[in-house]
Amino acid sequence: MKCASAARAGLTAVAVLAMLTVSGCREEDAGLPSVSPSGRVSESASPTPPAERSGPRALVDAPVAGGLDKLTGDGALTDVPVDPGEMRDGMTLVTGNYGDPDGQGAPVLFEGVDHVPEDTNERREHLFRGMLEYVRWDPELGHPEARPVEPGPLGGSVECLLASLSEDGNVICGWADEGTAAVALFEDSTLADAGELFVEMRGDLER
C-alpha cells in the first residue's frame, strides 16, 4: 500500500511539474501565433489597409478651389454659361466664378457634372464646344488643339486648349474620369499656367 501511495504521489508531482512547464512555455511564447480550436495556426493580426475609394467620385460646391475663392455678390455667376448636356436623375451640376474677391484679374469660370451616364470624354467634348461658343471662338479658324496635362493624384484625363491666335489668351481646360467631366475658362493665361491651376482646383472640386 505504501508503494502504491508513493507511486500516486510521484505521478501527481510529475503532472504538476508538467502543468508548470507548459504554463511557462505559454508565457514565454505569448508573441507567437495562437492555435485555433480546429488546430490551425492563426495569422498574426496585420494593420487594416486604408479604405480605398469605390465607385465614381462626385463634384462639390467648394468655397475655395486651387487657392481661389468662389465669388459672391457682384462677382457671382448668375446663370449657367454653357449647356451641360442632358441632365438625368442623380447628376449634379456645379458652376461658379473663382478668383480674387477684390476683383484683381479675370475670374476662372468653372462648370462640371458628375455621375455622367455616358462616356465622360464625350461629355467633356460637349463642354469644350460650349465653352468655345461662350468665348465666341470663330469656327473658321479651326478647332484649337487639346493638349494633355498631367492629371495629378485624381487620375483620369486632363486636357487644355488655347482659344487664341497668340501664345496666351483664353485657355480652356477640361477633365474626364470614371464619372465626372468638367471644364474651366482661364482668361489671359497660358497652357502651362492654366493646366497647373486647373489640376489644383480639381483637388478641391472633386471628392
N, C-alpha and C positions, 0 to 999 in steps of 0.2 A: 504494500500500500504506500509506503514511504517513497518507493521508486516511482510509482505512478504519479504521486503528488509532485515529486521533483520534476518529472517529465512534463506535467501540465504547466508547472511554473516556468520551466525553460521555454516551452512553446509560447507562453504568454509574453515572456520577455522578448523573444525573437519577434513576435507580432508587433509589440510596442516599438521596438527598435526599427522595424521596417516602416511603420507609420511615420515615425520621426524622420527617417531618412527620406521618404517620399515627400513629406511636407517640406523638408529643407530644400529638396531639388526644385519643388514648385516655386518656392520663394526666390531661389536663385535664378530660375528660368522664366520669371514673370514677363520678361520682354519678348519671349518667343511667341509665335502664332499659337492660338488656343486650338484645342481639338474639339470639334463639334460632337454631339451625341452619336452621329452617324459614323464617326471615326475619321471624317475628312478634316484635313487641316485647313482652317480658315485663313484667308489672306489678311495681312496687316492692313489696318484702315489707311486709306490714302486720301489726300486732300480732295475735296469735291471740286471739280473743274468749274470755272466761272460759267454762268449760264450764257449760252450763245443765242443770238437773235434768230427767231424763226419767223418765216413769212416776210411779206413786203413791209417796207417802212412807211411812215406817214409824215405829212408835212405839218408844221406847227406855225402859228401866227406869232413869230418871235418878235419881242420888243427891240432886240438888238441882233444884228446879223453881221458878222465879219467886222465888228467894231463900229458899225454904223447904226444909228438909231432909226427906228421906224417913225417916220414923220407924222405928226398930228397937226390939227388946226389947218392953217392955210397951206401947209406942205403936204397934207394927207391926200391920198389917192381917192377921188370921188366916184370913180366908175371902173369898170373892167376894160382896160385899154385894148386887150387882144382877145379874140374869140378863143376860149379854151378848148373848144371841141365838144363833143357830146358828153354831157354830164349825167351819170347814172347814179342810182341809189348807192350810198356808201362812199361816194367820191367826195373829196374836199378840194375846194378852190381857194388858194391863198394868194393874195396880191398885196402890194404895198410899195411905197417910196421909202428908200433908205438913204440917209445922208446926215449932214451936219444940221442940227436943229437951228443954228444961227443963219442957215441959208448959204453957207460958203460952198460953192461948187454945185454942179448939177447933181440931183439925187439919182440913185440907182433904182430903176423900175424893175420890180420882180413880179413874176406870175408863174404859178405852178399848180399841178394837180396830183393827187395820189389815188391809189387803188385803181389804176388805169386798166381796163379790161383787155385792151388790145396791145400790140407791140408798142412798148414805150418809145422806141426810136421813131415810129410813125407819128406818135403824139408830139414828140419833140420837134419833128419836121413841121408839123402843123403850127406849132407855137413859133417856130423860126419864121415861117412865112407871114404869120400875123404880125410879128414884131417888125419885119421889113416893111410891111404896109404901114405900120404905125409911124415909122420914121420917114415914110414917103420915098422909099428907095425906088429909083426908076428901073423897071424891069428890062428896059432896052440896054442897060449897062451890064446885063448878065446877072447870074446868081453868085453872090460872094462865096468864096471857097471856105468851107468849115474846116478848121484845123483842130486836131486832137490836143487835149490838155491832160496833164497828169491828174487823175480823179481824186487822189488823196485816199484817206482811210475808208471812205464810204463806198469806194469802188464804182462799178458801173462805167458809163461812158460820159465824158465831158468834152464839149467842142465849143470853139469860139470862131466867129466870123467877123470880118471888118467890112462894114457897110459904108465905105468911104473910098474916094479916089486917092487919098493921101495915106501916109503911114499911120496916121492917127485920126480919130473921129469917132463915129458911132460903132461901138463893138457890142455884138450880141452873143451872149454865151448861153449854153443850154446843157442840161444833164438828162440822162435817161438810165434807169436801173430796173430792178425787178418789178416795181410797181408805181414808180413816180417819174414825172417828167416836168421840167421847169426851164424857164428862160429868164434872162435879165438883160437890161439895156444899160450900157456904160457909155455915157456921152463924153466926148473929148478925152478918149483913153487910147491905149494900145492893146494889141492882142495879149502881150505878156502880162501887163498890169491888170487888165480886166480878168484874165484867166485865173491869176493868183487870188484876186479878191473874191471872185465868184466861188472858188473852192472853199475859201474861208467862210463865206456867207452860208454855203450849203451845210456846213457843220452845225450851224445854229438853226437852220430852217427844216432840216430833215431829221427825224428821230425813228 
